[in-house]
Amino acid sequence: MERPRRPSGTDRLMQVLLVLLFFSLLSAFPAVATTYYVDSSQGVDDPGDPDDCDETPPPPRPDTPFKTINGAINQRCIGLENGDTIIVRPGTGLYAEAVQLKRDFITLRAEPALGAVIQPPSGQGVLVQNWHGITIEGFIVKGATTRGISIVNSANMVVRNNMVYDSDTGIFFRTTADAKVAASGVVENNIVHSNTGIGIQYENRSTAVLGNIVVRNNLVYANRDWGIFLEPISASVGNIIANNTAHLNARGIRISAGSGVFVDNIITNNIGVGLGNHDEKKVLEDFNNVFGNNPQYFSGYMAGLHNISVDPLYIDPDGPDNSLGGEDWEDDSFHLSQGRLPGQPVTSPCVDAGSVAVAEATVDGSTATDNLPDIGKLDMGFHYPITHSLMTEFSISSVTAVYDGRKREAITTSYNLQGRLVLGANSNGINPPTERVRIEVNDFGHTLPVGSCKVQDVLKWSCATKTLGVKSFTIDLAKSSFSMVLEGILVPPVFPSSVRVRLYLKDDAGDVTKALVRGTLSAP
């Protein structure tokens, strides 16, 4: 019988290498991604001993959410893995926490969009530092004493579809001088307004690592410093600033160093300089509308060949309430006038004035109030997400006013309205109990707090608020109808000759005006 051969040193080395290769292959395939849920109105966090994991936690389900966002992030025993998703519901309407993400390739998403509000007790709203590949989308972040959303030394980030206001800096990307990885990513489809500092800021302080940012299709207005400010050094290349609208900030948009592309933006009525570009040879700047700023460009700057300087004809930037930004931001309209629509006889010079055909564009959405997408050439400036008209008509039971007999003018007005409400063919539906609902009638506007609406029946909801004005609001999709009773609304001295109704339900909206004749409504 032949004696087994003793493994040689080479054989043993090969065995070790095969074992290492096996485990390296295992690590290359991530675990199955998991979705966790957060709902402040019903969730439960488990802050138990992280070393006591004898009992296996139940699998995450929509009906077993965490109570806080950080509770889902810092959960014990299991913990987050690369590729996991955290879905945050509106809950009680406010998440009073400073959120810090601590894992690569995580998606943090509010559902529905702009349904969950993060308002930290102090400091930053959302912070990512030294992690990569994270997506943050759909949140309202407000009241941060430093930065609303802060990205530090973290690459391949996506910050999308958020509303950031009433903070210091709105959205902030930073690469520190000693960083091994540069902050980089995409900032798109956000609305950033009413912040005490810069709206969107990118800062690269490193000379050793390359980084860049894409700032695309953002609406940035009423900030007390720059609307958009890129302060990269020469190590920042390939930056893109495209299809943003910057209006009535302290100053407009600036690239202070580095290289990139700066096209299809609308920069209007900023208190100071509109457009600043450090080096015309390194930055392609063209097809922008720079209008009403003081001055339009930094001294000596040669504007792009296809730039224009004309009024963009926004529909109504400060809305029917005449208040720009702040808590009543929902009725601020930076849509562009379209000559084909009633009440908009003139077409904005920014329509069809972009640098590329729509088929080649990286921006979608609509600049028009009827939510139709661009055709032909790309429109300049911010594009709103496509929404779907809700209202086709309405009638009125009564319009009553309380008069000041001596001055012979109305003091308050009450309305009893009914109307037809239909969702567009491509609408993703509505769920008023979990969504922001806003009602506007003439100069009156009020956003109902999340949770004001209750289910009455299948596809029927009833909403009420203790706030002076909205007594009741009912939606009945089964009958394609709505009704509302508004009482004691303060009005301008002149009694209205027409009634204009606007509704906002998540990403669906409607707008109808009819003439008021002898206390009844007729077609305009």
JOBEL-V406304 format. One line per field, one symbol per residue. phi: phi as a letter, one per 40 degrees, with the letter a starting at -180 (. if undefined). Layout:
BEGIN
phi = ???
END
This chain:
BEGIN
phi = .ccdccdccccccccccccccdccccccbccdcbbbbbaccacbcbcccccbbcccccccadcbcccbcccccbdcgcgcbdgcbbbbcdfchabcaccbcbacfcbbbcbcdgcbbbbccagccbbbbgbbgbbbagccbagccbbcbbbbfbcfcbbbgbbbafbcccbbbbbcccccbccaibbagcbbafccbccbbbbbbccbbcaaabbbfbbbafccbdcbbbbccccbbgcbbafcbbbfccacbabcagbibbbgcbbbfccbccbbbcaccbbcbafbbbagcbccbddgcccddbcbaadcgccadcgccfbcggcbccccbbccdbccbdgbcbcdcccgbccbcdcccbbbhacbccgccdbgccccgcbcccbbccbbaabbcabbbcbccccfacbbbbbbbbacbbcccbccgbadcbbcbbbbbfccaaccddhcbbcbacgbbbbaaccdhccaabbbccbfaaaabbbgccbcdccccabbbbbbbfbbaaabbbcbbfgbcbcc
END
